Amino acid sequence: MFLKCLRISRTFSIAIFIVGTVFTGHVFAKNPAEIETPPPSTEPLYCNPKTFKLFHTPDQERPLLWRQFRIKIGQVSFHGLGVGSSSASQLKSLAEESQVPAEKKSCTWYFNNFRSFWDERARTEFNWSYVDRNAKVAPAGKSIAEATGDLYLEKIGPSFSLNTNNFLNCMAEERYLALGCAGMEHRGPGVFAMLLSYLGCSPKNSVAIVNSIWGANGIPLENRLEIAKRGAQLSKADGSKLKNLKILLDLNSDENRREACDYLEKVNHKSAYHFGSCHRARVSADVILACGKISLSSLVFARCLDFAETKSLSAEKVLSCEEKQVVGSFGRQMACLSTP
């Protein structure tokens, strides 16, 4: 009888342990205190696919520019679009507004050969480098995806910093860069992912960002990842050449915080910006833009900045409150922003 009770007791204890483990999230293999904490991301703040939309500036987009997506990161404007299907005159005018010298061919790059009227103008009036969508064959020991990455490195790589007109020069000196293919579906998004990796984003995040904007359009994920990896490779090779550009893109700099406040004042015309709550905030530019997005109320904007500073809120956290549709209720907004 004693042994029977002991067996029942042990069985009951094991059952309680298992149930407790399931509901408390404990791990059998390790004590919770021994579980490794993943290292913090070393990527720049603009590399988060969930908050990248904060840098979208649609007020600068124009008709006759096919699938244009314009972003401003810090002090640099980037335009991804179907260059070969867009008005060359409009593109040149856009570059002229940013005072891009004519000899730099509007700091605009085209990567296709579409054989149309606008395509012909793109090939002659802008910087042109043709590249296939994907590699057709792969050398021994390599996959098609790896061969595709190598193809983009060969055909597009020199445009990053080696050619007379190059991406780095346009970004660092003119603070302007436009690029794309004919329809901004295949080659163009691949090069844009390559560019984001060059600017410090992981290939995975770079591809997630461009696919969310322009779509995969039949390009295999592994191909785009390999293309993006070549951008990271070029960035490592250029090293110190990127120093000045990184200053322009640093979202924690005073200058770029001012840029974010000035942009919000321009598009929202709210009194809170005039009273200086934005310029006094010691938070990163992406958080400023997120607080501007969650509400047009001057009071909520000011409180959002205050919460962001005192509670170290990320832009992703601020945007999550917008996604929960708490806009319109001051109480719900404050409750959401103040909740960890």
Stockholm file with secondary structure:
# STOCKHOLM 1.0

chainA/1-340         MFLKCLRISRTFSIAIFIVGTVFTGHVFAKNPAEIETPPPSTEPLYCNPKTFKLFHTPDQERPLLWRQFRIKIGQVSFHGLGVGSSSASQLKSLAEESQVPAEKKSCTWYFNNFRSFWDERARTEFNWSYVDRNAKVAPAGKSIAEATGDLYLEKIGPSFSLNTNNFLNCMAEERYLALGCAGMEHRGPGVFAMLLSYLGCSPKNSVAIVNSIWGANGIPLENRLEIAKRGAQLSKADGSKLKNLKILLDLNSDENRREACDYLEKVNHKSAYHFGSCHRARVSADVILACGKISLSSLVFARCLDFAETKSLSAEKVLSCEEKQVVGSFGRQMACLSTP
#=GR chainA/1-340 SS CHHHHHHHHHHHHHHHHHHHHHHHTCCSSSCGGGSCCCCCCCSCGGGCTTTGGGGBCGGGCCTTSEEEEEEEETTEEEEEEEGGGSCHHHHHHHHHHTTCCGGGGGGEEECCCCCSHHHHHHHHHSEECCCCSSCSCCCTTCCHHHHHHHHHHHHTTHHHHTSSSCHHHIIIIISEEEEECSSSSSHHHHHHHHHHHHTTCCHHHHHHHHHHHHCCTTCCHHHHHHHHHHHHHHHHHHGGGGHHHHHHHCTTSHHHHHHHHHHHHHHHCCHHHHTTHHHHCCSCHHHHHHHHHHCSCHHHHHHHHHHHHHTTCCHHHHHHHHHTTCTTCHHHHHHHHHCC
#=GC SS_cons         CHHHHHHHHHHHHHHHHHHHHHHHTCCSSSCGGGSCCCCCCCSCGGGCTTTGGGGBCGGGCCTTSEEEEEEEETTEEEEEEEGGGSCHHHHHHHHHHTTCCGGGGGGEEECCCCCSHHHHHHHHHSEECCCCSSCSCCCTTCCHHHHHHHHHHHHTTHHHHTSSSCHHHIIIIISEEEEECSSSSSHHHHHHHHHHHHTTCCHHHHHHHHHHHHCCTTCCHHHHHHHHHHHHHHHHHHGGGGHHHHHHHCTTSHHHHHHHHHHHHHHHCCHHHHTTHHHHCCSCHHHHHHHHHHCSCHHHHHHHHHHHHHTTCCHHHHHHHHHTTCTTCHHHHHHHHHCC
//
